[in-house]
Amino acid sequence: MITQKKYVPIVKTGEAEIKAMSNIDDNVKNFILPVFELTRGRKSQKEDEGKIAKRIQFLKDNYKDFPFILDLTGIDDLSNSEIEQLHSSENSYSNWVNFCRTQKNNFGIFYPVVQIEEEEQYGLYIEKLNQQVIELCNDFEYIVFRSQDIIEARDLITDIKTILDRDTSKNINLKDRIIYILDYKYINNSEHNVETAKTFINILTAIGIKNIVLSSTSFPANVSEHINGTDYISFKIKELDFYKNVLREVNNKNINLIYSDYASINPIRNDNVFARGWIPRIDVPSTDKQIHCLRKKRAENTTYADTYIIVAREVAQKKYFKDLITQNIISWGLNTIVNAANGNVEGSAPRFWISVRMNIYLTLLEKKLSEFISI
């Protein structure tokens, strides 16, 4: 079992995420087993599709020596023809299998997510899925299945059981080589879905799968919809309690139930909300298991950078910010806020400050996760 890893953040390879992940310390990289959800690159006049080569280069530059899980985005706006071809079930997902084999030569260790595409005939769907599993197992120590809603989890677990019942899976000891990500995406209550998660986990353990990742996030897609005209709001990190509640209910020491979330970024993209301008805001995850959000409207005849300086100076005086320093939870993101408070603003785009929040969040969990999820 992959017991050495306690945290699996799910990360899209967008600009904000890349900035955050490029600036975490090696001790954080050693602590996490990230799922990198491969997205297209940035579009430009010269490159209107956004090739994935730059995203792969980011992984080579930053994670060549650190284990990770590799998946493909399922969001149309973040995809392109390359990713669509990698999703294809043609020739038993040969595009994805061959892509993973090629990338294996560029990295120390990574685990591929099994791709799922519907077929008109269930028998054909299972044959293609089974062949993909066998081919990936020939090259990788672990393979990963991921469901992203309750119906998908029910169907996928049934499909896995069908494959496990075959002799081919027994020959490669498949059940011990599966990592299953039970992904609830966005939750707004740490009590909801506990029973369904418990049920799925019990079914998975009954068919022999013991490496199970439980993922969710409670950070909203649009903070402005919650802040209601004020300058400050905080959000409890409910995914921590959701994991604790499920762990308590399952109460099975024979499984490896790993904590996972979206590292403070909602899985629903909200990039277009800033098209007409934005209110500068700085978010700080802190030791009280909350994400604190403070914003200020930009005054006339001032720049966004000027306003971020004002926000950063106010944030730097808050107890939730000082607690990070007191407990030595120091990161690039925290230092970026300190620098901004001193008048040196590195970036004024919202995605830059999203990367600051995410970077602090990852560093915080590296230091505090075992305490946060202890039962």
N, C-alpha and C positions, 0 to 999 in steps of 0.2 A: 504493500500500500504506500501511497505518497504521503506518509505521515510527517515528512519534514517541512511541508508547506501548510501554513495555517490561514492564508489569505489569498483569494483569487479575485482581483479587481477586473471588471470587464471594461475594456478600453477601445473605443473607436480610434482609428488613425487619422483623426482630424487635426487641424492646426493647433487648437488649444491643448488637446491631449498630448500631441507630440512635444509641445513646449514644456508641459508639466513633466512628462516622463523622461525628457532629455536632461532635466535638471534635478532628478532625485539622486541621492547618494547611493553608493554601492551596497551599503548595509540594508537600505530599503529594497533594492533590486534583489538582494539575496533572500529577503523575507517573503516577497510576493511571488505568486505564479500567475502573471497576468494573462488574460485572454485578449489577444489583439484581433479586433474585428476589422479586417482589411477593407478600407474604403478607397475611392478614387483620389488622385492627387488634386491639387488646385488647378482650376481651369485658367487659361491665359489666352492671349491673342495667338500665340504660337502653338498652344496646346489646348484645343477646345474640348477635349474629352477628359483630361486629367489622368494620365497614365499612372499605374500603381507602382512604377519603378522607384519613385521617390519614397514611397511608404516602405518598400522593401529595404531601401538604402538606410532609412531611419533605424529599422530593426538591426541591420548589419552594424551600423555605427554604435548602437547603444545596448543591444541585447545579444550580441554574438556569443557571449560567455555566460548568459543567464537563461535558465529554462523558461519557456512560455508556451501558451496554447495559441494555435492559429486558426481563425475562423474568417468567414466572409460576411460582409454586411448584407442584410436583407432589406435595406431601405433604398428605394428606387433613386431618390435624390442624391444619394452618396455612392451610387453604383455607376458602372460604365460597361461597355461591351466586353472588356477583359474579364471583369468579375462575373458577368452573366455567363460567359463561356466556361469559367471555372465552376459555376453552379451546375452546369449541364449534366444530366444523367446519361448522356450519350456514351455508348461503349462502357457502361458501368462506371460512370464518373471518371473516365480516364484522364480528362483534362486536369481535374483536381489532384488525382493520384500522382500524375507525372509532375505537376507543379510542386507538390510537397516533396517528392523525391529529389527534384532539382534543388529546392531550397535547403534540403537537409545538409547538403555539402557546404552551405554558407554559415551554418549555425552549429553550436555545440549540441543542445537538446531543445527540441520543441515537439509538441504533440498536436496532431491535426484533428479538427472537428469533422466528424462524418457529415457529409452534405446530404440533404434530403430534398428530393424533387418528386412530386406526385406523378403517378402513371395511371392510365385508364384502367389497366388490369393490375389487381393487387399482386398476383403471382409474379408478373414481370417486375413490378416495383421491388419486391423482396429479393428476387434474383440479382437485380442490379445493386441493391443495397448490400447484400451479402458479399458480392464480389468486391465491392469497394472496401468493405471491412477486411476481407482476407488480404487484399493487396496492400492496404495501409499497415496491417499487422506484420507483413513481411519486412517492413522497413522501420517501424516505430515501436518503442516499448509499450506505450499507451496510446489509445485512441479515445476520442471524446465524443459523446452524444450530448446534445443540448436541446431542451424544450423551452418554449417561451410563453406558454399559457397552459391552462389546465387541460383543455381538449388535446392540445399537441402532446402534452406529457402522457395522457392516457393512451393515445394512439402509438406514440413512439416506444413506450415501455412494452406494449403488446408486440410491436415489431421486433424489438430486441429479444424478447423471449422466444419468438419464432426462430430467430437466427441462432440463439443459444441452444435450441433443441436439436440443431443439425450436428452431424458428426464432424463437419469441417471446423466448427467453432470449438469443439472439445479437443480437437487435435492441436490447436494453437492456444489452448487455455484462455479463451477469450474473456470469460467472465472476470478474471483477475486483472485483465488489461484494459478494462473500460473505466473511464472517468465520466460520470453522468452529472451534467449541470442542470439542476432543477431551478429554472429562472422565472421568477415572478414579476420581473421588470419593476413597474411602479406600484408601490403600496402606500396607502395613507393611514393604515391602522396595523399595529404590530400584532393584534389579536386575530385578525381575519386571515383565512387560508392556513392557519396552523394545523387544523384537522386534515385538510387535503394534502398538505405537505407531509404530514405524518403517514398518511395512507400510501402515498407514492413511495416514500422512503422504505416503508415496510415491505411493499411489493418488490422494490429493487433488491433489498437484502434477501428476500425469499428466493429470488432467482440467482443469487450469488454475487451481486454487484455491491462492493463495499466502499468504493471511492465515490462519494456523493458530495457535490458542491451545491449549497443552497444560496441563491442569489436574489437580491431585490434592491430597490432604492426608494427613498421617501422624499428626495429633493425634487421640488416641482419643476416643470418645464418652463414656467413663466413666473418668476418671483413677483413681478408687478401686479399680477392678479390677486396676490395675497396681501400685499403691503398696505393697501387701502389708504393711499394719500399721505402716509407718514414717512419718516426717513429711516426707520429701523424695524426689523423683524428678525426673529430667530426661528429656526426649524430644528426640531428634535430629530436626531438620526435614528429613526424608528426601525431601520433594518437590523440594527444591533439587537434590539429587544425581540424582533421577529425571529431571528436566529436562535436566541436564548430560549424563547418559548417552544420552538420546534425541538431543539435539543433536549429540553426538559421532558417533553411529551414522548419523544422516541425512546430515550433512556436505554440505548443499546451500545455497550462498550465494544462490540465487535465490528462496528462500522467506523469509517473515517469521514465524519461529516464536517466539511470545510466551509468556513465563512466566505461569503462573496458579496460584492456590491458593485455599483457603477462609479465608485470613487468620487462621489458628489456631483456627477453629471447625469441629468435625466436622459434616459434612452431615446426620448422623442426630441428630435432636433428642432430648434427654434431660432435658426439663424436669421430669418427674414424680419424678425421683430425689430431689428436695429436699423432698418433701411431708412427711416425718417429721423434718425437721431436717437439718443438714449440719455438716461440719467446716470451719471457716473456712480458706480457702486462697488464696494469692496466687501467680499465675503470671507469670513474667518471661521473655519472649523476649530473647535477648542475642546479642552479637557472635560467640559461639562456635558459632552455628548450632544452638542448643538452646533449648528452652523449659523453664525451671526452675520446679518446683512445690513450694511449701513450705506446710505446714498445721500447725495446732495444734488439739487438742480444746478445746472450751469448758468451762471449769471450772464447777462448781456455783455458783449465785448470781452469775454474771457474765453480761454481755450479749454478743451477737455482736460488737458494736462494740468492746468491751473486748478481745476475742480478736483482732480484726483489727489493733488497735494493736500487740499483742504480735508478731503475724506480720510486720507491716510493719517493725517495729524490727529484727527479725532479718534480714529481706530486705535492708534498707538497708545492712547490714554485709557483705553477700556480694560477692565479687569480680565475679560476673556482673552485679550491679546497678551497682556502682561503675564498671565498664567502659563502661556506657552513658553515664554522666555524663562520664567522662574523654574519650570520643570525641564528645561534644556531641550525643548522640542524645536530645534532650530532647523530651518530649511531655506532653500532658495526663495520660496514664496514669502516666508516671513521677512527675510532680508530685503526683498523687493518692496514690501510695505514700509519698512524702516527707511529705505533709501528715498521712497516717494515722500515720506513725511519730512525728510531733509531737503526736499526740493528737486530730487533727481528721479524723474518719472521715466521708466524704461519703455512703457507702452500705454497707449490711450484707447485702444480698441477693446470692446467688451470681451472678445475671445482671449485677449492677453490676461485679463483679470480672472477669467474662468480658469486659465492655466495656473494662476497663483493660488486660487482656492484648492484646486485639485492637488497641487504639489504639497501644500500644507496638510491636506487631508491624508494623503498617503504616508507622509512622515509621522503624523499623529497616530495612525493605526499601527505603524511599525513599532512605536513606543508603547501604545496603550491597548492594543486589541485584546490581549489575553486578559487584562483587567476588565475591559468593557463587556466581554461576553462570558465571564465567569459565572457559573451558577452554583 
